[in-house]
Amino acid sequence: MSRLDIPGDARRVVQAVRAGGVAIIPMDVGYAGIGGCHDALMRFFRAKGRGAHKRNAMLGNLDLHDELHLLDARGRDMVRCLVADHDLPVAVVAGFKDQHPLLRALGEEALAASTDGGTLAMLLNAGNFLREVTREATAQGQPLFGSSANLTGTGTRFRATDVQPEIQAVADVVVDYGLQKFHRYRRSSTMIDFRTMEVVRIGSCYEVIAEALERHFGVALPPDPGLEALPSGHLREAQRSYG
């Protein structure tokens, strides 16, 4: 038996992504499949059987959020309140600097598949592995994008062993850290467009996020209709198909 090797596993993931591969990684909000170029992301999405009502999200941290996102002072303050003050995971949707070197490194096709209406979604604060792999990748100039590691419509996977064989088959690296922290929510991250405060997806820690935003900023988010009514959590549906 041994402890987790987070730095070593993060290096393996970044090495695989830089070589054009796909990695399955653990996050507090469930396992994700990630890549860093168009071919890798398309290979993963085809394995998912994904219809395209969702864009890819970027893996990030507050530094990358500051560098890439275009957001007013109030929006940035809200993000920091959730991430730094309350230690909550959140996927931030905002305008972005499309000429930033890290985004240019992704390539035009992959960037187009990872943004929507001039916005970029970036996942923040979803665990120690996300923190380390983002740090390692950014140091090497490698962007990381992806989505949950599951067949479309089957729900977020909170154990690597529950990721379907079709998804496992396209992965060059699988990092298995067992059951992930927010498994009881049975949804991925909460996603909010901080330009308009539209909830794109209700997810993990939603009720805590909603209370924090109302307490500190007077922002009232819509109620969660519940897992049975909305298992995916997606409030915004925009159908798009990948070839």
C-alpha positions as CSV (number, residue, x, y, z in Angstrom):
1,M,0.0,0.0,0.0
2,S,1.2,3.5,-0.7
3,R,-0.1,7.1,-0.6
4,L,-1.2,9.0,-3.7
5,D,1.6,10.4,-5.9
6,I,-0.2,13.5,-7.1
7,P,2.8,15.3,-8.6
8,G,4.0,12.1,-10.4
9,D,0.5,11.3,-11.7
10,A,0.1,14.9,-12.9
11,R,3.3,14.7,-14.8
12,R,2.2,11.5,-16.5
13,V,-1.1,13.0,-17.5
14,V,0.5,16.2,-19.0
15,Q,3.1,14.0,-20.8
16,A,0.3,12.0,-22.4
17,V,-1.7,15.1,-23.3
18,R,1.3,16.8,-24.9
19,A,1.8,13.7,-27.0
20,G,-1.8,14.0,-28.3
21,G,-3.4,11.5,-25.9
22,V,-6.4,11.4,-23.7
23,A,-6.3,11.1,-20.0
24,I,-9.0,10.1,-17.4
25,I,-8.4,12.0,-14.2
26,P,-10.0,12.3,-10.7
27,M,-11.7,15.5,-9.5
28,D,-13.9,16.2,-6.5
29,V,-16.8,16.6,-8.9
30,G,-16.2,13.3,-10.7
31,Y,-13.9,11.7,-13.2
32,A,-13.1,13.6,-16.4
33,G,-11.6,12.8,-19.8
34,I,-9.2,15.5,-21.0
35,G,-7.1,16.3,-24.0
36,G,-5.1,19.2,-25.3
37,C,-5.7,19.1,-29.1
38,H,-8.6,18.7,-31.5
39,D,-7.8,15.1,-32.4
40,A,-7.7,13.9,-28.8
41,L,-10.9,15.7,-27.8
42,M,-12.8,14.4,-30.8
43,R,-11.6,10.9,-30.1
44,F,-12.9,11.2,-26.6
45,F,-16.2,12.8,-27.6
46,R,-16.9,10.1,-30.2
47,A,-16.3,7.4,-27.6
48,K,-18.8,9.2,-25.4
49,G,-21.4,9.2,-28.2
50,R,-21.8,12.8,-27.3
51,G,-24.5,15.0,-28.8
52,A,-23.3,18.5,-28.6
53,H,-25.4,20.4,-26.1
54,K,-22.3,21.0,-24.0
55,R,-19.0,22.6,-24.8
56,N,-15.7,21.5,-23.4
57,A,-14.5,23.1,-20.2
58,M,-11.0,24.2,-19.5
59,L,-9.2,23.0,-16.4
60,G,-8.0,26.1,-14.5
61,N,-7.2,28.0,-11.3
62,L,-7.7,31.5,-10.1
63,D,-4.5,32.7,-11.9
64,L,-5.7,31.4,-15.2
65,H,-9.1,32.8,-14.6
66,D,-7.5,36.2,-14.1
67,E,-5.4,35.9,-17.2
68,L,-8.0,34.5,-19.6
69,H,-11.5,35.6,-18.5
70,L,-13.0,39.0,-19.3
71,L,-15.2,39.8,-16.3
72,D,-16.0,42.9,-14.4
73,A,-14.9,43.5,-10.8
74,R,-18.1,42.3,-9.2
75,G,-18.0,39.1,-11.2
76,R,-14.4,38.4,-10.2
77,D,-15.3,39.2,-6.6
78,M,-18.0,36.6,-6.7
79,V,-15.7,34.0,-8.1
80,R,-13.1,34.6,-5.4
81,C,-15.8,34.5,-2.7
82,L,-16.8,31.0,-3.8
83,V,-13.3,29.6,-4.5
84,A,-11.0,31.4,-2.0
85,D,-13.4,32.2,0.8
86,H,-15.8,29.2,0.8
87,D,-13.5,26.6,-0.9
88,L,-16.2,25.6,-3.3
89,P,-15.8,24.0,-6.8
90,V,-17.4,26.1,-9.6
91,A,-17.2,26.2,-13.4
92,V,-17.0,29.9,-14.4
93,V,-18.4,31.0,-17.7
94,A,-17.3,34.4,-19.0
95,G,-15.8,36.2,-22.0
96,F,-12.2,35.4,-22.8
97,K,-9.0,36.6,-24.4
98,D,-8.9,34.5,-27.5
99,Q,-5.4,35.5,-28.4
100,H,-3.9,34.3,-25.1
101,P,-0.9,31.9,-25.9
102,L,-2.4,29.1,-23.9
103,L,-5.6,29.2,-26.0
104,R,-3.8,29.6,-29.3
105,A,-1.8,26.4,-28.4
106,L,-5.1,24.5,-28.4
107,G,-5.7,25.2,-32.1
108,E,-8.6,26.8,-33.9
109,E,-10.8,23.7,-34.3
110,A,-10.5,22.6,-30.7
111,L,-11.0,26.2,-29.4
112,A,-14.2,26.5,-31.5
113,A,-15.5,23.3,-30.0
114,S,-14.6,24.6,-26.5
115,T,-16.3,28.0,-26.5
116,D,-19.8,29.2,-27.1
117,G,-21.0,32.7,-28.0
118,G,-17.8,34.3,-27.1
119,T,-17.6,32.6,-23.7
120,L,-15.2,30.1,-22.2
121,A,-16.1,27.7,-19.3
122,M,-13.3,27.1,-16.8
123,L,-13.5,24.6,-13.9
124,L,-11.9,25.9,-10.6
125,N,-11.1,24.3,-7.3
126,A,-12.2,20.8,-7.9
127,G,-9.6,19.1,-5.8
128,N,-5.8,18.5,-5.3
129,F,-5.3,16.6,-8.5
130,L,-6.9,19.3,-10.6
131,R,-4.8,21.9,-8.9
132,E,-1.5,20.0,-9.5
133,V,-2.2,19.0,-13.1
134,T,-3.2,22.5,-14.0
135,R,0.0,23.9,-12.5
136,E,2.1,21.3,-14.3
137,A,0.4,21.8,-17.7
138,T,0.5,25.6,-17.5
139,A,4.2,25.6,-16.7
140,Q,4.6,23.6,-20.0
141,G,2.3,25.8,-22.0
142,Q,-0.2,23.0,-22.4
143,P,-4.0,23.8,-22.2
144,L,-6.2,21.1,-20.7
145,F,-9.9,20.8,-21.9
146,G,-12.4,18.1,-21.5
147,S,-15.7,16.8,-20.0
148,S,-17.0,14.1,-17.7
149,A,-15.8,10.6,-18.3
150,N,-19.0,8.8,-19.1
151,L,-21.2,7.8,-22.0
152,T,-23.5,10.7,-22.8
153,G,-26.7,10.7,-20.8
154,T,-25.5,8.1,-18.2
155,G,-24.4,10.5,-15.4
156,T,-21.1,11.5,-13.9
157,R,-18.8,8.7,-12.7
158,F,-17.3,9.1,-9.3
159,R,-15.2,6.0,-9.4
160,A,-12.7,5.2,-12.2
161,T,-13.9,1.6,-12.2
162,D,-17.4,2.8,-13.1
163,V,-16.2,4.6,-16.3
164,Q,-17.5,2.6,-19.2
165,P,-15.2,0.4,-21.3
166,E,-15.9,2.5,-24.4
167,I,-14.4,5.5,-22.6
168,Q,-11.5,3.6,-21.0
169,A,-10.5,2.3,-24.4
170,V,-9.6,5.7,-25.8
171,A,-7.6,6.7,-22.7
172,D,-3.8,6.7,-22.8
173,V,-3.6,7.3,-19.0
174,V,-6.2,6.5,-16.3
175,V,-5.5,8.0,-12.8
176,D,-7.7,6.0,-10.3
177,Y,-8.0,7.7,-7.0
178,G,-11.1,5.8,-5.9
179,L,-14.4,7.4,-4.8
180,Q,-14.5,11.1,-5.3
181,K,-15.5,13.7,-2.7
182,F,-18.8,15.0,-4.0
183,H,-20.3,11.7,-5.1
184,R,-23.5,12.2,-3.1
185,Y,-24.5,15.0,-5.4
186,R,-24.5,12.6,-8.4
187,R,-23.8,15.6,-10.7
188,S,-20.7,17.3,-12.0
189,S,-19.7,20.9,-11.3
190,T,-22.1,23.8,-10.9
191,M,-21.6,26.1,-13.9
192,I,-22.6,29.8,-13.9
193,D,-22.3,32.5,-16.4
194,F,-20.9,35.3,-14.2
195,R,-21.6,38.0,-16.8
196,T,-25.4,37.5,-16.4
197,M,-25.5,35.2,-13.3
198,E,-27.4,32.6,-15.5
199,V,-27.0,29.1,-14.1
200,V,-25.9,26.9,-17.0
201,R,-25.8,23.7,-14.9
202,I,-26.8,22.8,-11.4
203,G,-24.2,20.6,-9.9
204,S,-22.1,19.7,-6.8
205,C,-22.4,22.1,-3.9
206,Y,-25.2,24.1,-5.6
207,E,-27.1,24.9,-2.5
208,V,-23.9,26.1,-0.7
209,I,-23.0,28.2,-3.8
210,A,-26.5,29.7,-4.0
211,E,-26.5,30.6,-0.3
212,A,-23.0,32.2,-0.5
213,L,-24.0,34.4,-3.5
214,E,-27.2,35.5,-1.8
215,R,-25.6,36.2,1.5
216,H,-22.6,38.2,0.2
217,F,-24.0,39.7,-3.1
218,G,-27.8,39.6,-2.9
219,V,-27.9,37.3,-5.9
220,A,-30.7,34.8,-5.9
221,L,-30.1,31.6,-8.0
222,P,-33.0,29.5,-9.2
223,P,-34.0,26.5,-7.0
224,D,-32.8,23.0,-7.9
225,P,-35.8,21.1,-9.3
226,G,-34.1,17.9,-8.1
227,L,-32.3,14.9,-9.5
228,E,-35.5,13.2,-10.8
229,A,-36.7,16.2,-12.7
230,L,-33.2,17.3,-14.0
231,P,-30.6,14.5,-13.5
232,S,-28.0,16.2,-15.7
233,G,-28.5,19.6,-14.0
234,H,-28.4,21.4,-17.4
235,L,-30.6,24.4,-17.5
236,R,-29.3,25.6,-20.8
237,E,-29.7,23.2,-23.7
238,A,-28.2,24.0,-27.1
239,Q,-28.0,21.0,-29.4
240,R,-24.9,20.6,-31.6
241,S,-23.4,17.5,-33.2
242,Y,-19.8,16.5,-33.6
243,G,-18.9,14.9,-36.8
